[in-house]
């Protein structure tokens, strides 16, 4: 399986649960983003077959934030890959063995490790262990980490730990993160949801974000 590249620097977080609207958005913007991220809201609303349906045309990242014991993690990973997922998002706090179980079951799909969530509450506990999780990402050679666009200085800090490992950043838009600031501080790809799928014109929203990404890259 070919790894997901982040040439455009944009991943659509498709949490729209209405089937017709979600598919309209996919068909409108799918070819302009690097991947489409599916979280539990759309999976629970439309069923796991939506992974297969979208992955037949575009790269899909399953944002299951897998965080169980190794055996269960392996089962979840295998099932998602079988349905067509090209990437999975995994939590690091359960420890090395749980992350390794995902890596060993990914069958070529990309594994992205959450180092730090984008919500304000992450500062209570999550941030305290983010550096150790980032170090684990390097040791295990995961395909990328997830870091918060809401705290661009943290992106820069984590970049110093993970080196060239890709950094994916959620939190742009309603959560308050700046696309340009995230890119300038080391993000390889923005994960953006509501700004796109709630827009009157999702394609225009994508075009605006791509322009910000290019500006942040100095292009």
C-alpha positions in Angstrom: 0.0 0.0 0.0 1.3 3.4 -1.0 1.9 5.8 1.9 -0.1 9.0 2.1 1.8 12.0 0.9 1.1 15.6 2.1 2.0 17.6 -1.0 -1.1 19.8 -0.7 -0.9 20.0 3.1 -4.6 19.5 3.7 -6.7 16.7 5.1 -10.5 17.0 5.2 -12.0 15.9 8.5 -15.4 14.7 7.3 -17.7 14.6 10.4 -20.8 15.4 8.3 -23.3 12.7 9.1 -25.9 13.3 6.4 -25.1 10.9 3.7 -26.1 12.9 0.7 -24.3 16.1 1.9 -21.1 14.2 2.9 -20.8 12.5 -0.5 -21.5 15.8 -2.3 -18.6 17.3 -0.3 -16.3 14.3 -1.0 -17.0 14.6 -4.8 -16.5 18.4 -4.7 -13.2 18.6 -2.8 -11.7 15.1 -2.7 -9.2 15.6 -5.4 -7.9 18.8 -3.9 -6.9 17.3 -0.5 -4.3 14.7 0.5 -6.7 12.5 2.4 -10.2 12.3 3.9 -10.3 11.7 7.7 -13.3 9.8 9.0 -14.1 9.9 12.7 -16.8 8.0 14.7 -19.7 10.4 13.9 -19.8 9.5 10.2 -19.0 5.8 10.8 -21.8 5.5 13.4 -24.3 7.4 11.2 -23.5 5.7 7.9 -21.9 2.4 8.8 -18.3 1.1 8.3 -19.0 0.6 4.6 -18.5 4.4 4.1 -14.8 3.7 4.6 -14.8 1.4 1.6 -17.0 3.7 -0.5 -14.7 6.7 -0.1 -11.5 4.8 -0.2 -12.4 3.5 -3.6 -11.6 7.0 -4.9 -9.5 8.8 -2.3 -7.1 8.1 0.6 -8.9 7.6 3.9 -7.5 8.1 7.4 -9.6 6.4 10.1 -9.5 8.6 13.1 -10.4 6.0 15.7 -7.8 7.2 18.2 -7.1 3.6 18.9 -6.3 3.3 22.6 -6.8 -0.2 23.9 -4.8 -3.2 24.9 -2.5 -4.7 22.1 -4.8 -7.5 21.1 -7.8 -5.2 20.7 -5.7 -2.6 18.9 -4.6 -5.2 16.4 -8.1 -6.3 15.7 -9.3 -2.7 15.2 -6.4 -1.9 12.9 -6.8 -5.0 10.8 -10.6 -4.4 10.4 -10.1 -0.7 9.3 -7.3 -1.7 6.8 -9.5 -4.5 5.4 -12.3 -1.9 4.8 -9.9 0.3 2.8 -8.2 2.6 5.2 -4.8 4.0 4.1 -4.1 5.4 7.5 -5.1 5.2 11.2 -4.8 7.6 14.1 -3.6 6.0 17.3 -3.2 7.2 20.9 0.2 6.9 22.5 -0.8 6.9 26.2 -1.6 3.1 26.4 2.1 2.5 25.9 4.6 1.1 23.4 3.1 -2.4 23.1 -0.3 -1.1 22.2 1.2 1.2 19.5 3.3 -1.6 18.2 0.3 -3.8 17.8 -1.2 -1.2 15.4 2.0 -1.0 13.5 2.3 -4.7 13.1 -1.3 -5.0 11.9 -1.3 -2.0 9.6 -0.2 -4.0 6.5 1.3 -1.0 4.9 -1.2 1.6 6.0 0.1 4.7 7.7 0.0 5.0 11.5 -0.2 8.4 13.0 0.4 8.9 16.7 -1.5 11.5 18.8 1.0 13.4 20.9 -1.2 16.2 22.0 -4.9 17.0 21.5 -6.1 20.4 20.3 -8.7 21.2 22.9 -7.9 23.5 25.9 -8.4 20.6 28.4 -5.4 18.8 26.9 -3.2 21.1 28.9 -4.5 19.4 32.1 -2.9 16.0 31.5 -2.1 15.4 27.8 0.6 18.1 27.4 2.6 16.7 30.4 3.3 13.5 28.5 3.4 14.7 24.9 7.2 14.8 24.7 7.5 11.2 25.8 4.9 10.2 23.2 6.8 12.1 20.5 10.0 10.3 21.5 8.1 7.0 21.2 7.0 8.1 17.7 10.6 8.4 16.7 11.7 5.1 18.3 8.8 3.2 16.7 9.2 5.0 13.3 5.5 5.8 13.0 4.4 7.6 9.8 3.4 10.9 11.5 2.3 12.5 14.7 -0.8 14.7 15.5 -0.1 18.0 17.2 -2.4 21.0 17.9 -2.8 23.9 15.5 -4.3 25.7 18.5 -0.9 25.9 20.1 1.6 26.5 17.3 4.6 26.9 19.7 3.9 23.3 20.7 4.1 22.2 17.0 7.5 23.9 16.8 8.6 22.2 20.1 7.5 18.8 18.9 9.1 19.3 15.6 12.4 19.5 17.5 11.8 16.1 18.9 10.4 14.1 15.9 12.7 15.6 13.2 11.4 14.9 9.7 8.4 12.8 10.8 5.3 14.4 9.3 3.1 16.5 11.7 -0.6 16.6 11.2 -2.4 19.4 12.9 -6.1 19.7 13.8 -7.7 22.8 15.4 -7.8 25.3 12.5 -11.0 27.4 12.3 -13.7 27.1 15.0 -11.2 25.9 17.6 -9.1 29.1 17.0 -6.0 27.7 15.3 -4.3 29.6 12.4 -3.5 27.7 9.2 -0.6 29.9 8.4 0.9 29.8 11.9 0.6 26.1 12.1 2.5 25.6 8.8 5.1 28.2 9.7 5.8 26.4 13.0 6.3 23.0 11.4 3.0 21.4 10.4 3.1 19.3 7.2 -0.7 19.0 6.9 -3.7 20.7 8.4 -6.7 18.6 9.5 -9.7 20.7 8.9 -13.4 19.9 9.3 -16.1 22.4 10.0 -14.5 25.2 8.1 -14.9 23.1 5.0 -18.0 20.9 5.4 -20.1 23.6 7.0 -19.2 26.2 4.4 -21.7 27.4 1.8 -19.1 26.5 -0.8 -16.7 23.8 0.5 -14.5 24.0 -2.6 -14.0 27.7 -2.0 -13.1 27.0 1.6 -10.5 24.4 0.4 -9.1 26.9 -2.1 -8.7 29.5 0.7 -7.0 27.1 3.0 -4.6 25.9 0.3 -3.7 29.5 -0.4 -2.9 30.0 3.4 -0.8 26.8 3.4 1.2 28.0 0.4 1.7 31.4 2.1 2.9 29.6 5.3 5.3 27.6 3.2 6.6 30.7 1.6 5.5 29.6 -1.9 
